[in-house]
Amino acid sequence: MEQWIEGKIVEKRRWSDRLYSLRFEAQVEPFSAGQFTRLALEIDGERVARPYSFVNPPHDNLLEVYFNEVVDGPLSPRLAALQPGDNLWVSARPNGFFTLDQIPDSENLWMLATGTALGVYLSILRTQESWQRFRNLLLVHNVPSRDHLSYRDEISTLQATHESNFRYLPITSRENAEGVLNGRILAALEDGRLERQAELTLSAENSHVMLCGNINMIKEVSAVLVTRGMRKHRKKEPGHITTEKYH
Ligand SMILES: Cc1cc2nc3c(=O)[nH]c(=O)nc-3n(C[C@H](O)[C@H](O)[C@H](O)COP(=O)(O)OP(=O)(O)OC[C@H]3O[C@@H](n4cnc5c(N)ncnc54)[C@H](O)[C@@H]3O)c2cc1C
């Protein structure tokens, strides 16, 4: 049976209209970057729980999640209403296989995110292992508009620390913004803009690709990667594609 422990909100950030981060204290079991926990609140006498990836690296004491308030969703609007000092339920045991120990070595690691899936990569990028194992790490973040490009300070710190081997590639789909790619990851990959912007190629020979977030992005982009000779990674049959669906 799932074991729940009580957590306490320490900090709340509101990034834009419906985008939030919560930092909280809870004595969960040790986790690996890329894993998720489950958060829950009592709603009308019932404990309503949903999975959320850790944004913080495993060595941080404070836990953090990044999420959007889904209008009419049972849990996320209630999470968005929490304030510092409030309590929430946190599953004691972390979960998930979207972690570097499940990923084979390659020269380049492409991390593709839609929306709040950015968070899981911030946890991974703030571990030593990621910088030791891959020559280049590329973070591709697809959002509707620039105001959804959260965590710019944390990303700037990564850029400053790993100047030559980190690429941050934001893409806005509903706004033509200067200095970022416009459209969707799928189109930017298909027409070559993504690789031109990165000044690196994405091939079965040199890359592993992680995809996280919206199921349509994951399906469509994976299909393009397959045409490049890449395949889903499995322990028994190593490949080049690792995915985690949020919705
Ligand atoms: C392994 C895993 C990890 C996850 N990690 C995160 C995370 O770190 N951050 C996060 O924001 N969400 C994450 N999610 C989604 C999250 O668990 C909830 O589904 C989401 O917060 C909405 O909860 P809800 O109860 O309000 O609505 P739900 O009943 O869960 O969903 C209502 C509707 O909202 C859609 N939806 C769910 N999540 C999103 C989203 N992120 N953006 C847009 N539409 C969505 C669903 O497809 C559904 O149609 C994760 C999901 C999984 C399976």
Ligand as a Chemical Component Dictionary entry (heavy atoms), coordinates in Angstrom:
data_LIG
# 
_chem_comp.id                   LIG 
_chem_comp.type                 NON-POLYMER 
_chem_comp.pdbx_formal_charge   0 
_chem_comp.three_letter_code    LIG 
# 
loop_
_chem_comp_atom.comp_id 
_chem_comp_atom.atom_id 
_chem_comp_atom.alt_atom_id 
_chem_comp_atom.type_symbol 
_chem_comp_atom.charge 
_chem_comp_atom.model_Cartn_x 
_chem_comp_atom.model_Cartn_y 
_chem_comp_atom.model_Cartn_z 
_chem_comp_atom.pdbx_ordinal 
LIG C1  C1  C 0 4.733  10.291 -14.542 1  
LIG C2  C2  C 0 4.000  11.620 -14.555 2  
LIG C3  C3  C 0 4.636  12.763 -14.107 3  
LIG C4  C4  C 0 3.972  13.991 -14.154 4  
LIG N1  N1  N 0 4.648  15.113 -13.765 5  
LIG C5  C5  C 0 4.043  16.328 -13.920 6  
LIG C6  C6  C 0 4.769  17.514 -13.608 7  
LIG O1  O1  O 0 5.923  17.484 -13.159 8  
LIG N2  N2  N 0 4.136  18.697 -13.820 9  
LIG C7  C7  C 0 2.837  18.766 -14.325 10 
LIG O2  O2  O 0 2.330  19.877 -14.550 11 
LIG N3  N3  N 0 2.144  17.645 -14.595 12 
LIG C8  C8  C 0 2.700  16.448 -14.383 13 
LIG N4  N4  N 0 1.984  15.307 -14.639 14 
LIG C9  C9  C 0 0.522  15.449 -14.852 15 
LIG C10 C10 C 0 -0.152 15.550 -13.453 16 
LIG O3  O3  O 0 -0.026 14.312 -12.783 17 
LIG C11 C11 C 0 -1.648 15.905 -13.495 18 
LIG O4  O4  O 0 -2.317 15.101 -14.435 19 
LIG C12 C12 C 0 -1.902 17.383 -13.802 20 
LIG O5  O5  O 0 -1.300 18.213 -12.821 21 
LIG C13 C13 C 0 -3.411 17.695 -13.794 22 
LIG O6  O6  O 0 -3.979 17.229 -12.604 23 
LIG P1  P1  P 0 -5.533 17.426 -12.332 24 
LIG O7  O7  O 0 -5.930 16.491 -11.225 25 
LIG O8  O8  O 0 -5.844 18.870 -12.111 26 
LIG O9  O9  O 0 -6.248 16.964 -13.687 27 
LIG P2  P2  P 0 -6.229 15.495 -14.363 28 
LIG O10 O10 O 0 -7.524 14.798 -14.030 29 
LIG O11 O11 O 0 -4.983 14.757 -14.026 30 
LIG O12 O12 O 0 -6.205 15.899 -15.875 31 
LIG C14 C14 C 0 -7.247 16.687 -16.447 32 
LIG C15 C15 C 0 -6.897 16.982 -17.881 33 
LIG O13 O13 O 0 -5.709 17.778 -17.930 34 
LIG C16 C16 C 0 -4.770 17.233 -18.857 35 
LIG N5  N5  N 0 -3.410 17.485 -18.306 36 
LIG C17 C17 C 0 -2.772 16.790 -17.349 37 
LIG N6  N6  N 0 -1.548 17.303 -17.099 38 
LIG C18 C18 C 0 -1.408 18.350 -17.907 39 
LIG C19 C19 C 0 -0.369 19.279 -18.128 40 
LIG N7  N7  N 0 0.806  19.200 -17.416 41 
LIG N8  N8  N 0 -0.546 20.245 -19.056 42 
LIG C20 C20 C 0 -1.707 20.318 -19.753 43 
LIG N9  N9  N 0 -2.731 19.453 -19.611 44 
LIG C21 C21 C 0 -2.599 18.485 -18.700 45 
LIG C22 C22 C 0 -5.119 15.747 -18.896 46 
LIG O14 O14 O 0 -4.748 15.191 -20.147 47 
LIG C23 C23 C 0 -6.609 15.731 -18.718 48 
LIG O15 O15 O 0 -7.254 15.881 -19.949 49 
LIG C24 C24 C 0 2.621  14.071 -14.613 50 
LIG C25 C25 C 0 1.980  12.909 -15.053 51 
LIG C26 C26 C 0 2.644  11.695 -15.035 52 
LIG C27 C27 C 0 1.938  10.456 -15.535 53 
# 
loop_
_chem_comp_bond.comp_id 
_chem_comp_bond.atom_id_1 
_chem_comp_bond.atom_id_2 
_chem_comp_bond.value_order 
_chem_comp_bond.pdbx_ordinal 
LIG C1  C2  SING 1  
LIG C2  C3  SING 2  
LIG C2  C26 DOUB 3  
LIG C3  C4  DOUB 4  
LIG C4  N1  SING 5  
LIG C4  C24 SING 6  
LIG N1  C5  DOUB 7  
LIG C5  C6  SING 8  
LIG C5  C8  SING 9  
LIG C6  O1  DOUB 10 
LIG C6  N2  SING 11 
LIG N2  C7  SING 12 
LIG C7  O2  DOUB 13 
LIG C7  N3  SING 14 
LIG N3  C8  DOUB 15 
LIG C8  N4  SING 16 
LIG N4  C9  SING 17 
LIG N4  C24 SING 18 
LIG C9  C10 SING 19 
LIG C10 O3  SING 20 
LIG C10 C11 SING 21 
LIG C11 O4  SING 22 
LIG C11 C12 SING 23 
LIG C12 O5  SING 24 
LIG C12 C13 SING 25 
LIG C13 O6  SING 26 
LIG O6  P1  SING 27 
LIG P1  O7  DOUB 28 
LIG P1  O8  SING 29 
LIG P1  O9  SING 30 
LIG O9  P2  SING 31 
LIG P2  O10 DOUB 32 
LIG P2  O11 SING 33 
LIG P2  O12 SING 34 
LIG O12 C14 SING 35 
LIG C14 C15 SING 36 
LIG C15 O13 SING 37 
LIG C15 C23 SING 38 
LIG O13 C16 SING 39 
LIG C16 N5  SING 40 
LIG C16 C22 SING 41 
LIG N5  C17 SING 42 
LIG N5  C21 SING 43 
LIG C17 N6  DOUB 44 
LIG N6  C18 SING 45 
LIG C18 C19 SING 46 
LIG C18 C21 DOUB 47 
LIG C19 N7  SING 48 
LIG C19 N8  DOUB 49 
LIG N8  C20 SING 50 
LIG C20 N9  DOUB 51 
LIG N9  C21 SING 52 
LIG C22 O14 SING 53 
LIG C22 C23 SING 54 
LIG C23 O15 SING 55 
LIG C24 C25 DOUB 56 
LIG C25 C26 SING 57 
LIG C26 C27 SING 58 
# 
